[in-house]
């Protein structure tokens, strides 16, 4: 089975969670998608970089979700979601890459 990087899972969770909530008009469904992707990403972060890195990246994931709401009021919903997804993906890549190369 193909392995999907945690970086992509985390970014997809933020984008997909918002997309599901918006298109179904059911925020709880978006929350399920967001949480499922976040859980899978956290599992992979723990496996790749250890529990401290996983905890930090999970906090970043949740903070990105929360931060997208006030940011959306300034730049719009989709730009805010893409911005925070990119931030989490970059942090994930940096942490897991650094650990993998040591």
Backbone torsions as a table, in degrees:
resi	resn	phi	psi	omega
1	UNK	NA	140.6	-179.8
2	UNK	-68.6	142.3	179.8
3	UNK	-98.4	125.2	179.0
4	UNK	-98.6	126.3	-178.6
5	UNK	-61.6	145.4	178.4
6	UNK	-58.6	-31.3	177.3
7	UNK	-57.7	-47.6	-179.8
8	UNK	-69.3	-37.0	179.6
9	UNK	-63.9	-44.7	-178.9
10	UNK	-64.1	-47.8	179.6
11	UNK	-63.1	-42.3	179.2
12	UNK	-65.2	-33.2	178.3
13	UNK	-64.8	-41.8	178.5
14	UNK	-68.2	-45.8	180.0
15	UNK	-68.5	-47.7	-178.5
16	UNK	-66.0	-38.9	178.5
17	UNK	-60.1	-44.7	178.1
18	UNK	-66.9	-42.9	-179.7
19	UNK	-60.8	-44.7	178.6
20	UNK	-61.6	-46.3	-179.3
21	UNK	-62.5	-41.7	-177.9
22	UNK	-68.9	-47.1	-173.3
23	UNK	-77.6	-28.2	177.8
24	UNK	-91.7	-14.1	-174.6
25	UNK	59.9	28.2	178.0
26	UNK	-129.3	97.5	-177.0
27	UNK	-57.8	-36.8	178.5
28	UNK	-60.1	-33.4	176.8
29	UNK	-66.6	-38.4	175.4
30	UNK	-63.7	-38.5	178.5
31	UNK	-64.5	-37.3	178.0
32	UNK	-63.5	-45.7	178.7
33	UNK	-62.5	-44.3	179.3
34	UNK	-60.6	-46.8	-178.3
35	UNK	-68.7	-39.5	180.0
36	UNK	-63.2	-46.4	179.2
37	UNK	-66.5	-39.6	178.5
38	UNK	-63.7	-39.3	178.2
39	UNK	-65.3	-44.0	178.4
40	UNK	-64.8	-42.4	178.3
41	UNK	-62.7	-43.7	179.8
42	UNK	-61.5	-40.9	176.9
43	UNK	-59.3	-46.5	179.9
44	UNK	-67.6	-40.2	177.4
45	UNK	-60.2	-42.2	178.7
46	UNK	-63.4	-43.3	-179.5
47	UNK	-65.6	-40.8	-175.4
48	UNK	-83.4	-37.9	-170.2
49	UNK	-126.6	-3.7	177.6
50	UNK	98.1	169.4	-173.6
51	UNK	-67.1	-35.0	-179.9
52	UNK	-66.7	-44.3	178.6
53	UNK	-65.1	-41.4	179.2
54	UNK	-61.8	-42.2	179.2
55	UNK	-63.7	-45.3	179.9
56	UNK	-63.4	-42.7	179.8
57	UNK	-70.5	-32.2	175.9
58	UNK	-67.1	-41.0	175.3
59	UNK	-61.4	-42.1	178.2
60	UNK	-62.4	-39.2	179.3
61	UNK	-62.2	-47.4	180.0
62	UNK	-67.7	-40.7	178.6
63	UNK	-64.6	-36.5	177.7
64	UNK	-64.4	-43.5	177.0
65	UNK	-59.0	-49.4	-179.2
66	UNK	-65.2	-40.4	-178.5
67	UNK	-70.2	-21.5	-179.8
68	UNK	-67.4	-26.9	-177.8
69	UNK	-66.9	-53.6	177.4
70	UNK	-68.1	-32.1	178.0
71	UNK	-64.6	-35.8	179.9
72	UNK	-62.1	-30.6	178.9
73	UNK	-68.5	-23.2	-179.1
74	UNK	-94.8	-39.1	-173.1
75	UNK	-118.8	-7.3	-176.7
76	UNK	104.3	158.8	-172.9
77	UNK	-66.2	-56.3	-176.2
78	UNK	-64.3	-43.7	176.6
79	UNK	-58.8	-37.5	178.7
80	UNK	-65.7	-43.5	-179.9
81	UNK	-63.5	-44.4	179.1
82	UNK	-65.3	-37.0	179.4
83	UNK	-64.4	-47.1	-178.3
84	UNK	-71.7	-33.9	176.6
85	UNK	-63.4	-41.4	177.4
86	UNK	-64.6	-37.8	178.5
87	UNK	-64.9	-44.9	179.2
88	UNK	-66.4	-40.9	178.9
89	UNK	-62.2	-42.0	179.0
90	UNK	-64.3	-44.7	178.1
91	UNK	-62.8	-43.9	179.3
92	UNK	-60.8	-46.9	179.8
93	UNK	-60.9	-45.5	-178.1
94	UNK	-62.8	-43.8	-177.9
95	UNK	-70.4	-48.2	-177.0
96	UNK	-71.9	-31.4	177.4
97	UNK	-68.3	-44.3	-178.9
98	UNK	-61.0	-44.0	-178.8
99	UNK	-68.4	-39.9	-178.5
100	UNK	-66.0	-28.1	-177.1
101	UNK	-92.6	-0.1	179.8
102	UNK	-95.5	NA	NA
